[in-house]
Amino acid sequence: MLSFAKRITRRALQVAGVLGVGAALAACAPTGLGRAGPGIGPQIDPAQPVQVALLVPGDTGNADLDWLGRSLANSARMAAADARGARIDLRVYKTTPSEASAVSTAEQAAAEGAKIILGPLFAESANAVGKAVKDNNLNVLSFSNNPDIAGGNVYVLGNTFQNVADRLVSYGVRQGLRRFLMIYENDPAGQIGAGAIQSAIARNGATLTGRQQHALSQEGIDAVIPAISAAAKSGQIDAIFMTANQQAVLPYLTDKLYAAGVTSRTAQMMGLTRWDTPAARLQLPGVQGGWFALPDTALQSQFTARYRSAYGEAPHELGSLGYDGVAAIAALVGSGNKNAVNTAGLTRSAGFSGVNGVFRLRANGTNERGMAIATINNGRVVVIDPAPRSFGGFGF
């Protein structure tokens, strides 16, 4: 039987906090900050050490979560060591996944002189931390990818569904794809993903010709296969965009479509998630020719090699966000920018160069990341459109 059990896995961590979307929406509306003036956050003396508080999971009793926390901390230390012309006083604080733990730790960091909070991981905790330190005039760079908590003094560093959807749809439109069929799960992550896909389709001048929602079960997926197959074979759609957020969905869904005669030769298939992990997926017949988004592969490979050499283990997939957060602050401090930890500096249009590629923070608290487009060809990952190295002529 196919297992759709919820576990703390790489994917579950990446969409951390989506079950709290309702509360996040109610509590965290963007404040409409402009780019004129420093906005939220103190001005600093770039000639002096800048104290950065890093909140990471630790001593949680969950091996994967502790590995992620270790990776975030080690990656942040690497970025601080790499800083040129900047002195980053990085202070690492361990927290549990609870909101209360994150808030008390953030308050401790603020009392000890932190100029900015990097972390925490989970969306609900980041939302609570943002409220707790707002009166301290501190910004929070969360590792969450949930855009519903973004705004005011809270930013999300995690790669959002909107980034992936925009990248894939815009590339597809340039290749002549105009008519999209959307497939999504009936859980909160599926709903968020569906919203991102629909927004990307509208933004890029394409058409959403239909949608199929399925339950997180074999029976739920089986029930929508006939309608998807009929649409794909009708000649009325150009692409099939699926969320496939739960790890068990993608192999089962694509295998069922393949058995029904639907492949990327029938209608271009694409997805919000990484189709190349775990590696066993690459041999599935149903994913051949499909499109997905990747970080800048060359930069990520270099980082992974450096990390492994320094710490004797591979970094967690999300651990590099620790490097990106510190690198952004260090780049601003190193350039002598007194607004390095406030709104004016953090949202500079040129963005920053991280180990996952170029990225920038937006005034509404979300982010934009430059990604590559890849496909699977005979069991091998092939990059068909490289990640951009700057934001000139790229993005929203």
C-alpha positions as CSV (number, residue, x, y, z in Angstrom):
1,M,0.0,0.0,0.0
2,L,1.1,3.5,-0.7
3,S,1.9,5.4,2.5
4,F,0.9,9.1,2.8
5,A,1.7,9.3,6.5
6,K,3.0,12.7,7.7
7,R,6.6,12.5,8.9
8,I,9.4,15.0,9.6
9,T,11.2,14.5,6.4
10,R,13.1,16.8,4.1
11,R,9.9,17.7,2.3
12,A,7.8,18.1,5.4
13,L,10.5,20.4,6.8
14,Q,10.5,22.5,3.7
15,V,6.8,23.2,3.9
16,A,7.1,23.7,7.7
17,G,4.1,25.4,9.2
18,V,1.6,25.2,6.4
19,L,-0.9,23.6,8.8
20,G,-1.0,26.9,10.6
21,V,-1.9,28.9,7.5
22,G,-5.2,30.3,8.9
23,A,-3.6,31.7,12.0
24,A,-0.7,33.1,10.0
25,L,-3.0,34.9,7.6
26,A,-4.9,36.4,10.4
27,A,-1.9,37.6,12.4
28,C,0.7,38.6,9.8
29,A,-0.6,41.0,7.1
30,P,2.2,43.0,5.4
31,T,2.5,46.5,6.8
32,G,3.1,48.1,3.4
33,L,6.7,49.2,4.1
34,G,8.2,51.2,1.3
35,R,11.9,51.4,0.3
36,A,12.4,55.0,1.3
37,G,14.2,55.3,4.6
38,P,15.5,52.5,6.8
39,G,12.0,51.2,7.9
40,I,12.2,48.4,10.5
41,G,15.5,47.6,12.0
42,P,18.4,49.6,13.6
43,Q,21.1,51.4,11.7
44,I,24.6,50.0,12.6
45,D,28.2,51.1,12.5
46,P,29.6,48.8,9.8
47,A,33.1,49.3,11.1
48,Q,32.1,47.5,14.3
49,P,31.1,43.8,14.8
50,V,27.5,43.2,14.0
51,Q,25.7,40.8,16.4
52,V,23.5,38.3,14.6
53,A,21.4,35.8,16.6
54,L,20.9,32.5,14.9
55,L,17.9,30.4,16.1
56,V,18.2,26.7,15.1
57,P,16.6,23.4,16.2
58,G,18.8,21.5,18.7
59,D,18.5,18.7,21.2
60,T,15.0,18.0,19.9
61,G,15.3,14.2,20.1
62,N,14.7,14.0,16.3
63,A,17.8,13.1,14.4
64,D,16.7,14.7,11.1
65,L,15.7,17.9,12.8
66,D,18.9,18.1,14.8
67,W,20.9,17.4,11.6
68,L,19.2,20.3,10.0
69,G,19.9,22.6,13.0
70,R,23.5,21.6,12.9
71,S,23.7,22.2,9.2
72,L,22.2,25.7,9.5
73,A,24.6,26.6,12.3
74,N,27.7,25.3,10.5
75,S,26.7,26.9,7.2
76,A,26.2,30.3,9.0
77,R,29.6,30.0,10.5
78,M,31.1,29.4,7.1
79,A,29.4,32.5,5.8
80,A,30.7,34.6,8.7
81,A,34.2,33.3,8.1
82,D,33.9,34.1,4.4
83,A,32.8,37.7,5.1
84,R,35.1,40.3,3.5
85,G,35.3,43.7,5.2
86,A,32.7,42.7,7.7
87,R,32.9,41.3,11.2
88,I,29.9,39.2,12.1
89,D,29.4,38.4,15.7
90,L,27.4,35.2,15.2
91,R,25.7,33.8,18.3
92,V,23.9,30.4,17.9
93,Y,20.9,29.6,20.1
94,K,19.2,26.2,20.1
95,T,15.4,26.0,20.3
96,T,12.8,23.3,20.2
97,P,10.0,23.4,17.6
98,S,7.6,25.0,20.0
99,E,6.6,28.7,19.6
100,A,7.3,29.3,23.3
101,S,10.9,28.1,23.0
102,A,11.5,30.2,19.9
103,V,10.0,33.3,21.5
104,S,11.9,33.0,24.8
105,T,15.2,32.4,22.9
106,A,14.6,35.4,20.6
107,E,13.8,37.6,23.6
108,Q,17.1,36.5,25.2
109,A,19.0,37.3,22.1
110,A,17.4,40.7,21.8
111,A,18.3,41.4,25.5
112,E,21.9,40.3,24.8
113,G,22.2,42.9,22.0
114,A,21.3,41.1,18.7
115,K,20.8,43.5,15.8
116,I,18.8,40.9,13.7
117,I,17.3,37.5,14.2
118,L,18.2,34.7,11.7
119,G,15.6,31.8,12.0
120,P,13.7,30.1,13.4
121,L,12.7,27.2,11.1
122,F,9.0,26.7,11.6
123,A,6.4,29.2,10.3
124,E,4.3,29.5,13.4
125,S,7.4,30.1,15.5
126,A,8.7,32.7,13.1
127,N,5.4,34.5,13.2
128,A,5.5,34.5,17.0
129,V,9.1,35.7,17.1
130,G,8.3,38.5,14.7
131,K,5.7,39.8,17.1
132,A,7.9,39.3,20.2
133,V,10.8,41.4,18.9
134,K,8.9,44.0,16.9
135,D,9.0,46.4,19.8
136,N,12.8,45.8,19.9
137,N,12.9,47.2,16.3
138,L,14.4,43.9,15.0
139,N,13.9,42.1,11.7
140,V,13.5,38.3,11.5
141,L,14.9,36.3,8.6
142,S,13.0,33.0,9.0
143,F,14.1,29.7,7.3
144,S,10.4,29.0,6.6
145,N,9.1,29.1,3.0
146,N,5.5,29.9,4.0
147,P,4.7,33.3,2.4
148,D,1.7,33.8,4.7
149,I,3.9,34.8,7.6
150,A,5.9,37.3,5.5
151,G,5.4,41.0,6.1
152,G,6.3,43.7,8.6
153,N,9.5,42.6,10.3
154,V,9.4,39.0,9.1
155,Y,11.0,37.7,6.0
156,V,11.1,34.1,4.6
157,L,14.4,32.8,3.3
158,G,13.0,29.4,2.2
159,N,12.3,28.9,-1.5
160,T,8.6,29.5,-2.0
161,F,6.1,27.7,-4.2
162,Q,5.5,31.0,-5.9
163,N,9.2,31.2,-7.0
164,V,9.1,27.6,-8.5
165,A,5.7,28.1,-10.2
166,D,6.7,31.4,-11.7
167,R,10.0,30.0,-13.0
168,L,8.4,27.0,-14.6
169,V,5.4,28.7,-16.1
170,S,7.5,31.6,-17.5
171,Y,9.9,29.2,-19.1
172,G,7.0,27.1,-20.5
173,V,5.4,30.2,-22.0
174,R,8.6,31.0,-23.7
175,Q,8.6,27.5,-25.2
176,G,5.1,28.0,-26.5
177,L,3.0,26.4,-23.7
178,R,-0.1,28.4,-23.1
179,R,-2.8,26.0,-21.8
180,F,-2.2,24.5,-18.4
181,L,-4.0,21.7,-16.5
182,M,-3.4,21.8,-12.7
183,I,-3.3,18.7,-10.4
184,Y,-3.1,19.2,-6.6
185,E,-3.7,17.5,-3.3
186,N,-6.6,18.4,-1.1
187,D,-4.4,19.2,1.9
188,P,-3.2,22.6,3.1
189,A,0.2,22.3,1.2
190,G,-1.7,21.3,-1.9
191,Q,-4.0,24.3,-1.6
192,I,-1.1,26.7,-1.2
193,G,0.7,25.1,-4.1
194,A,-2.4,25.4,-6.3
195,G,-2.7,29.0,-5.5
196,A,0.9,29.6,-6.5
197,I,0.5,27.8,-9.8
198,Q,-2.7,29.6,-10.6
199,S,-1.1,33.0,-9.8
200,A,1.9,32.1,-12.0
201,I,-0.3,31.1,-14.9
202,A,-2.2,34.4,-14.7
203,R,1.0,36.5,-14.3
204,N,2.6,35.0,-17.3
205,G,-0.4,35.5,-19.6
206,A,-1.2,31.7,-19.9
207,T,-4.5,30.0,-19.4
208,L,-5.6,27.6,-16.7
209,T,-7.8,25.3,-18.7
210,G,-8.7,22.9,-15.9
211,R,-7.9,21.6,-12.4
212,Q,-8.1,18.2,-10.8
213,Q,-7.9,17.9,-7.0
214,H,-7.2,14.5,-5.4
215,A,-7.2,13.1,-1.9
216,L,-4.0,11.8,-0.4
217,S,-4.7,8.1,-1.2
218,Q,-4.4,5.7,-4.0
219,E,-8.1,5.8,-4.5
220,G,-8.1,9.6,-4.6
221,I,-5.4,9.6,-7.3
222,D,-7.0,6.7,-9.3
223,A,-10.3,8.7,-9.4
224,V,-8.8,11.7,-11.3
225,I,-6.6,9.7,-13.8
226,P,-9.4,9.3,-16.4
227,A,-10.2,13.0,-16.6
228,I,-6.5,13.9,-16.7
229,S,-5.9,11.4,-19.5
230,A,-8.9,12.6,-21.5
231,A,-7.7,16.2,-21.2
232,A,-4.1,15.4,-22.2
233,K,-5.2,13.4,-25.2
234,S,-7.8,16.0,-26.4
235,G,-5.2,18.4,-27.7
236,Q,-6.8,21.1,-25.6
237,I,-3.9,21.4,-23.1
238,D,-0.2,22.0,-23.5
239,A,1.1,21.2,-20.0
240,I,0.2,19.4,-16.8
241,F,1.4,21.2,-13.6
242,M,1.2,19.1,-10.5
243,T,1.9,20.0,-6.9
244,A,2.8,16.4,-5.7
245,N,4.0,17.7,-2.3
246,Q,3.8,14.5,-0.4
247,Q,6.8,12.2,-1.3
248,A,4.5,9.2,-2.1
249,V,2.3,11.2,-4.6
250,L,4.7,11.8,-7.5
251,P,5.8,8.2,-8.2
252,Y,2.2,6.9,-7.9
253,L,0.6,9.7,-9.9
254,T,3.1,9.6,-12.7
255,D,3.1,5.8,-12.9
256,K,-0.7,5.8,-13.2
257,L,-0.5,8.5,-15.9
258,Y,2.2,6.6,-17.8
259,A,0.0,3.4,-17.7
260,A,-2.9,5.5,-19.1
261,G,-0.6,6.7,-22.0
262,V,0.1,10.2,-20.7
263,T,3.7,11.3,-20.7
264,S,5.5,14.6,-21.3
265,R,5.3,13.8,-25.0
266,T,1.5,14.0,-24.7
267,A,1.5,17.2,-22.6
268,Q,4.5,18.7,-20.9
269,M,4.5,17.6,-17.2
270,M,6.1,19.7,-14.5
271,G,6.0,20.0,-10.7
272,L,6.6,22.2,-7.7
273,T,8.9,19.6,-6.0
274,R,12.3,18.2,-6.7
275,W,11.8,15.2,-9.0
276,D,15.5,14.1,-8.7
277,T,15.3,13.1,-5.0
278,P,15.4,10.4,-3.8
279,A,17.7,9.2,-6.7
280,A,15.5,6.1,-7.2
281,R,12.9,8.4,-8.8
282,L,15.1,9.0,-11.8
283,Q,14.4,5.6,-13.1
284,L,10.6,5.9,-13.0
285,P,9.1,5.9,-16.6
286,G,6.5,8.5,-15.7
287,V,8.9,11.2,-14.8
288,Q,11.0,11.0,-17.9
289,G,10.9,14.4,-19.8
290,G,9.2,16.2,-16.9
291,W,10.4,19.6,-15.7
292,F,11.3,20.8,-12.3
293,A,13.3,23.7,-10.7
294,L,16.7,23.4,-9.1
295,P,19.1,25.8,-7.3
296,D,22.2,26.8,-9.1
297,T,23.8,23.4,-9.4
298,A,27.4,24.5,-9.7
299,L,27.3,26.8,-6.7
300,Q,25.5,24.2,-4.6
301,S,28.0,21.5,-5.5
302,Q,30.9,23.7,-4.5
303,F,29.3,24.5,-1.1
304,T,28.5,20.8,-0.4
305,A,32.1,19.8,-1.1
306,R,33.4,22.6,1.2
307,Y,31.0,21.7,4.0
308,R,31.8,18.0,3.8
309,S,35.5,18.7,4.0
310,A,35.0,21.0,7.0
311,Y,32.5,19.0,9.0
312,G,32.9,15.4,7.9
313,E,29.3,15.0,6.8
314,A,26.9,16.2,4.1
315,P,24.8,19.3,4.9
316,H,21.1,19.0,5.2
317,E,19.4,20.1,2.0
318,L,18.0,23.2,3.8
319,G,21.1,23.9,5.8
320,S,22.5,26.2,3.2
321,L,19.8,28.8,4.1
322,G,22.0,29.6,7.2
323,Y,24.8,30.6,4.8
324,D,22.5,32.7,2.7
325,G,21.2,34.7,5.6
326,V,24.6,35.5,7.0
327,A,26.1,36.2,3.6
328,A,23.4,38.8,2.8
329,I,24.0,40.6,6.1
330,A,27.8,40.4,5.6
331,A,27.6,41.7,2.0
332,L,25.8,44.8,3.2
333,V,28.1,45.3,6.2
334,G,31.2,44.8,4.1
335,S,30.1,47.5,1.7
336,G,29.9,50.0,4.6
337,N,26.1,50.0,4.5
338,K,24.7,51.3,7.8
339,N,21.3,49.9,6.8
340,A,22.7,46.3,6.7
341,V,20.0,44.9,9.1
342,N,17.1,47.1,8.3
343,T,14.4,47.2,5.6
344,A,16.3,49.6,3.3
345,G,19.4,47.4,3.1
346,L,17.8,43.9,3.2
347,T,15.5,44.7,0.3
348,R,18.0,46.1,-2.1
349,S,17.0,45.3,-5.7
350,A,20.4,43.9,-6.7
351,G,19.9,41.1,-4.2
352,F,22.6,38.8,-2.9
353,S,24.7,35.8,-4.0
354,G,24.2,32.7,-1.9
355,V,25.3,29.1,-2.2
356,N,21.9,28.3,-3.8
357,G,22.3,31.1,-6.4
358,V,21.2,34.7,-6.6
359,F,18.3,35.8,-4.3
360,R,16.7,38.9,-3.0
361,L,14.2,39.8,-0.3
362,R,11.1,41.8,-1.2
363,A,9.5,44.6,0.7
364,N,6.5,42.3,1.5
365,G,8.7,39.8,3.3
366,T,8.8,37.1,0.5
367,N,11.8,36.3,-1.6
368,E,12.8,35.8,-5.2
369,R,15.4,33.1,-6.1
370,G,17.2,32.4,-9.4
371,M,16.7,28.8,-10.3
372,A,17.6,26.4,-13.1
373,I,15.1,24.3,-15.0
374,A,15.9,20.6,-15.3
375,T,14.4,17.6,-16.9
376,I,15.0,13.8,-16.6
377,N,16.4,12.1,-19.7
378,N,16.9,8.3,-19.6
379,G,17.3,8.4,-15.8
380,R,19.7,11.4,-15.8
381,V,19.1,15.0,-14.7
382,V,19.7,17.5,-17.5
383,V,19.7,21.2,-16.9
384,I,17.8,22.8,-19.9
385,D,17.8,26.4,-18.7
386,P,20.6,27.5,-16.3
387,A,20.0,29.5,-13.2
388,P,20.5,33.3,-13.7
389,R,23.5,34.8,-11.9
390,S,21.9,38.3,-11.5
391,F,18.4,39.9,-11.6
392,G,19.0,42.0,-14.7
393,G,16.0,41.4,-16.9
394,F,14.9,38.5,-14.7
395,G,12.1,38.0,-12.2
396,F,8.8,39.6,-11.3
